[in-house]
Amino acid sequence: MNRVLTCLFWLAIALVLTFITLPLAVVVAASLSPSSAVTFLPWEWTTVWYGNLLADRWLQPFLLSVKIATVVAGISGVLGVLAAYAVVYERLPGSTAIMAGLLSPLSVPQIVKGVAIVLFLSIIGLQGVLGTPALIAAHVVLALPFVTRMAATSLANFDGNLDRAAQSLGATKRQRLQHIVLPMIKPGVLSGVTFAFIISFNNIPLSVFLVRPGDTTLPIAVINYLEYSLDPVMAAVNVASMIFILTVIFLFEKVGGFSAQLHGGSK
């Protein structure tokens, strides 16, 4: 019986992995198509379509997406750590209600948030901030709950005896935060920052309402291109984006050690 359950478990894992990776494999194969029409001829594959990635049509939206995602990750990281510190470490009165408020954006569909932000800016006469400023603000609202929750989880798992031991040895509050608390919660903070970067870089539902000509992010540029054409260039753009995101995840993992977060420890 145990052997049957084990086989069924691994079969389910294999099916899930196949379901996840097969569409990605199709996109990769499409990006290597030998003709402008998407065809699957492995013996004629070519990488010529990847040369189009350096065109302004794709390079400028990519750079804008990276800039916005970097700013959003930085702002969300700082605000998320401060919020988690106030709620979990300092245990402010009403901390449960504060945390619920910080996580509340997750309960609102992104399309609804996008429409609400556009209407709000129109009502107060700030249509001029549409574009990069509005995108950054909206993406921070979207990403902040993830950073806050990750940082709060790390602080909740933090061994308070280390802080008390440092305090008994004469360390000031600033020294304890700088040399004990922050290093111990670094995996959780960086995992939240990584989430924020990826969410901002790949966002469509919010961004589609807030972009303007000249301030188009890469996902919106892909959607606009897809309206009129489906060719290997589109597949190459998506493969390049996927490789970039995987590289970002790898780099943050090397710096922060997300695996330690799974065990409530630090790297």
Secondary structure, 3 states (H helix, E strand, C coil): CHHHHHHHHHHHHHHHHHHHHHHHHHHHHHHCCCCCCCCCCHHHCCCHHHHHHHCHHHHHHHHHHHHHHHHHHHHHHHHHHHHHHHHHHCCCCCHHHHHHHHHHHHHCCHHHHHHHHHHHHHHCCCHHHCCHHHHHHHHHHHHHHHHHHHHHHHHHCCCHHHHHHHHHCCCCHHHHHHHHHHHHHHHHHHHHHHHHHHHHHHCCCCHHHHCECCECCHHHHHHHHHHHCCCHHHHHHHHHHHHHHHHHHHHHHHHHCHHHHHCCCCC
